[in-house]
Amino acid sequence: MKYKDQFFIIKDRLFETKNIVLLIIMTIIFMILFSCLTIIKFSIENQKEIYSSEIGRTYIVYTTDEQEKKVNEIKNIEHVEFFGSGKYRAESHFRIEEFDKNGTESTISVKPITTINDVEIKKGRNIENKYEMICSDTFYPYDYDNRLDKSLFISSNKLLNKEVKVKSKNEDLNEKEITLTIVGTYKNKFMEESTYCRVNMDTFYDIASKYSGRGESHFADGTIEAQYYGYENYYVLRIDNKTNIEKVLTTLDNMNIEYEQAFYLDEGFIAMLFFIPLFTGIIVILITISILYSFINKKINNRIHNFGILKSIGYEDKTITSININENILIIIISSLISFVLYLNILNYLKYTLLAEVTYGNYILNVPFISIILLLIILIFIIIKIIKSKLNKILKLSIQELLEKE
């Protein structure tokens, strides 16, 4: 029997009450499963990226005056990609006026670039001269409160060759106004906010404070004495690959060099992001299988008389089974498509509201297309097994026995 003829029978059945109820239930279930798969993918991809990204391979190294002579030795350790002053990890924030829009004030965060390979240029070119700057390709130089305004994102085309003026924070330059020219945009860095730009070290020394911090001493006579802290005995070390981290750290231990991670990963939180949606998804899938079995079983039992009619006019068992399989697969496909459209729209909305911090911080949040496709294949396979198992028993009955069933 041709699929066109099967569809003629199926299309009238689709609007039966049981099918409509099943479609609504499956739409809700798919929304839950798509959400679980997204969270699982989010936890896996971000945990993986943390260890392999620049921030996951960066360590803060402390040396005593006596150990300062070991600095050159540390630079020459195999697999050390970069080793330099703590100033290379510093950042400075500037209020600028060039990107003010609709009454919203703009602010940029500036970091120094260590090597030309630190960034992946998307538009324009990399820094070649002093007072040149490159910015995030997806650029949002504004503070936000609970949600991001899509209209405030600035395209890379509007950034290129743009000049911005900043007041120097270098204590020797007395707030000198310096003009920075944006010559390119780079692929947003993982866990780096979308308001970041980068300059070379010469530029950074001119625009940023000379000190890493400031403290105050209060005296009994009411006077206050400011104390400034520099970058002495404080270095940044970056390892070339996550597979070499243990080897480099072992070498530092053997040299009696103190160090700490630049970023600490909350393993417990990441585990929760993985296991809670995983267990939730498994439970929902088991409930889904139970619901599918219940609905399909009731539909088949209610159609036994109809099966007798179909067999009496020449329909083969294989064709009757095929019609029922295709009917339920069509319901699954329709409900999954409705769910997917709703899921994409809700996810897109959440990215700029409840998940604004994830979007602003350039965490990885991708749609789990492969997992969704596999989920559909598994559910379709289960439906086929349920229907075949049920109909193989029923269709063994004679036409008379089927027609006698009500």
N, C-alpha and C positions, 0 to 999 in steps of 0.2 A: 504494500500500500504506500502510495506516495505521501511525502511529508505535507504536501498541499492539502490532500484529503484528510490527513490526520488533524491538521490545524483547523479544518472546518468543524470537526467534532470538539476539539480542545477549546476553541474560542468561546463556545457557548457555556462550557463548564467553568471558565475562568471567573465568571461573575456569580458563581454559587456562593452562598453565605460562608461556607467552610473555607473556601479558597480565599475570599476577601479577608476573613479573620486571620488565616495563615499568613497572607501577604503582609498584613499590618504587624503581626507578631514577629515575623522574620525581618522586617525592616528595622524594628527596634533592636532585635538581637544583633543584626549586622552592625548597627551603630555602636553597640557595646563592644563587639569583637574588634571592629576597626580601631576603636579608641585604645583598647588593650594592646593591640599589635603596634600602634603608634608609640605608646609609652615604652613598650619593651624595646623597640627599635631605637628610641631616643636614648635609653639608658645604655644600651650596648655600644652605639656609635660614639656617644660622648665619652664614655669610659675609655674606649679605644683611642679616641682622639687626644684625650688628656695626656696619656702616656707617650704618644708619638709626636704631639705638637711641640712647638717651641717652649711654651710655658711648662710643659711636663718634663722637659729635658734640661731645665734651668735650675741651678743651685746657687745659693749664697755662700760664699767662702769667707771665713774669718781667719786672719793671721795675726799673731803677736809680733812685736817688734823684732824678736829673734827669728821668727819664721818668715819675715819679709824677704829674706834672702832666697827663700824657696819659690818666690813668685815666678821666676823664669823656668824653674823646673815644672811648675804646675802648667804653664803655658805649653810646654813641650810634651805633656802626657798624651799618649796615643788616644785618639778619638775625642779629644777636646776640640770642639768646633770654634769656641770663642772663650777668651778669658780676659777680663778687663775691669776697670774701675766700676764701683757701684753706681757711678753716675750714668752708666749705660742702661741701667734698669730704672732710672728715675723718669718722672713725667712731670709736666707742668701744664696748668690749666689757664686759659686766657679768655677773657670776655672780649668778643669782637663785635663789630657792628655790621660788617659786610653781608652777613646772612640773616639779619633780623627780618622777620616776616610776620605780618598781621599782628604786630604788637608782641610777638614772641622773641625774646632775646636769645642770641646765639653764643655758644661757648665751644671752644675746641680744646682738646687734650693733645699735647705734643710729646712725643717720645723720640729719643735719638735712634738712628739706625746704625747697626754695627757693621754689617757687610751688605754688599749689593744683592746677596742671595736671601736676605731676610724677608723680602717681600716678592710677591708675584704681580708684576705690573699688568693692569687691565687696559688702561687708556693712557695716552701720552707716553712719558718716559720716566726713567728713574732720576734721582738727584745727581747732578754733576757739579753744581757750584754752590757756594755759600748763599744762604738766604733763599734757597729753593726748598719746596716742601711737596710731599705727596700725601694724599688723604685716602681714607677708605672709599672703595668704589660705591658701596651702599652707605651714603653719608647722611647722618642725622645730628647736626651740631646743636642740639637743644636738650634741655632737661625735660623730663616727662613725669606726669603724675597719673599713675594707673593705666594710662593708655598712650599709644603712639598715634600721632596724626599723620596719616599717609601723605597728605599734601605737603608736609614739611620735609620729606626726604628730598635730597638734592641730587639730581642726575650728574653723572661724571662729565657730561658735555658742558654743564654750567660751571663745573669746577676748574676745568683746564684753563690755564693762563689767568686765573683769578688772583688778584692781589688782596692780601689781608694785612692789616696793621695791628701789631701787638706792642704792649708796653713791656720793656725788658724787666725781668725780675732779678737780673744780675746786680748785686749790691754795688758794684763799681760803676755801673752805667746810669744810675739815677733815673730809672724809668724811661730811658731813651726809647723813642718810638722807632720800631723796626718794621720794614715792609717785607713780607714773605710772599713769594710767587708760587702758586700751585702748578707744578709742571706735569703731574701725572696722578693716576689713582691706582690703588693696589687692591687685590682680592682681600676682603675683610678677614682679619685674623681671628681664629677661634678664641673665644672667651675674652675678646677685646671689644670694648664698646664702639658703637658706630660713629662716635664723635672724634675718633682718633686720627691724627696726622703724624707724619714722621719727617724729621730733618736730619742733616748730618751733624756730627759732634761739634764742629766749629760753630754752626748756627746755634746749637743747643746751649753751648757755653755762654753765648751772648744773650740768649733770651731767658734762661732759667737761673734760679738761685744757685749760688756757689756751694750752698750747704745742703746736707741731707735732712737736717732738722734744727729745731730751735727750742731752747729751754729757758727757764727763768729762775733766778735765785732771789728770794725775798728776805730782806734783812729787818732787824728789829726797829731800825729808825724809819722804816717805811719805804726805803729805796728798793728798786728792783734792778737787777743786773741780768742782761740778756746773755745767753750762752748759745753759741752756734756749733753744730756738729758737722764735720766734713765727711769725706768718703774714705778716710784713711783706714787701712786694715779691713776694708770691706770690698769684696770683689764679686763679680758675676761670672759664673762658669756655665757654659752650655755644651752639652754632649751631642755628638753628631747623630746618634741613632739610639732609640730606646733599648735596642739589644745590647748596647755597650755600656749602659748605665752602671750596672753592677761592677763591671771591670774597672771603670774609672773611679767609682766610690771606694773600691777596695784599695786602689793605689793611694787615694787621699788618706785613708785610714792608716795605711802603712807609713805615710809621711807625717802622721799625727796632726793633720790639718782639720780644723773644725769646719763643718758645713751644715746647711739645712736646705730643705726643698723650698723653692720659691712659691710653690703652691701645694697645699695639702688637700688630698682628695678624701671626702667623707665616704668611705667604703660602705658604711651602714646605710646611708641614704641612697646610694647608687643601687645597692642590693635590694632595698625596698622598691625602688622604681622598676626593678626587673621582676622580682618574685611575686609582688602583690598583683600586678596585672596578669602575670603568667598564670597564677592559681585562679584568679578571677576568670580568665579566658577559658581555662580547662573546665571549670565548673559550668560556665555558660554554654560551652560546646556540649557537655554531657546533658544539660537541660534541653538544649536545642535538639539533640538526637532523640530525646524522650518525647519532645513535642512533635517532631516530624513523624515519629513512629505512631504516636497516638492519632494524629490527624489523618495520616495515610491509611492506617488500619481502619478507622471509622469510615473514611470515604470508600474504600474498597468493599467493606461489608455492606454499605448502603447501595452499592452498584452491582451486587451479585446478580440480581434479576436482569439488569441491563446487559451484563456480560452474556447471559443466556440468549438474549435477543440478538446481540452482535454475532454470536457463534451460529445462531440459527440462520442468519442471512449470509453466512460465508466467511466471517472474519476468523482468521487463525489466532491461536493462542499467542503467538509471537507478536502479531499486530496489536492485539488488545493490550499486551504488556507494554509494548512500545508507546501506545497512546497515553497510558497512565504515567509512564516514566517521563515522557516529554512534557506532559501537563505540569507535573510537579517541578521539573527542571526549569520550565518557563517561569513559574511562580518564584523560584529561588533567584533566577536571573533578574526578573523585574524588581523584586524587593531589594536585591543587592545593588542594582543601579540607582534606585531611589535613595537608598542609604548612602551610597558613595557620593552622590551629588550633595545631599544634606551634610555629610561628613566634611567634604571639601569646603563648603561654605562656612560651616561652623568653625573648622580649623583655621581658615583664613581670618575669620573675625577674632578668634581667640589669640592669634599671633600678635595682634595689635592692642589687645585688652588684657585679659588675665595672663597671657603668656608674653606680655610686652618685654619683660626682662630677658626672656630667652631670645627673642628677636633682636633686641638692642645689643645684647652681649654676644651675638653671633654664635650661639650654640647650634648644634645640628638638629634640625627638626624636619625630617623627610617623611613623605607618605610611603608606607610599606607596601608598595605595589606587588612585589613578588609574594610576600606573605599573604596578601589578600587573595591573589590568584590561586595560591596553594590551598587556602581555606575553602574557596569555592569548589575547587576540584574534589577536595575531601568530602564536602557536604553532598555534592552531586553523586559521588561514588557510594556514599552511605544510602542516599535515596534509592539509587538503582538496586542495591542489595536488599533493602527493605521491601521494595515493590516486587522484585523477582521472587524473593522468599515467600511472600504472602500469596502472590498470584499463582505460583507453581502448584500450590496446594489446592486453591479454589478452582482453577481451570481444568483440573483433572476430573472434576465432576461432569456428569453428562449434561446435555442441554436441558433435559427435563428437570434434573435436580437443581440446576441453576435458575430455571424459570419458576420453580416452586418456592424459591427463596424470596422473601419480601423485605 
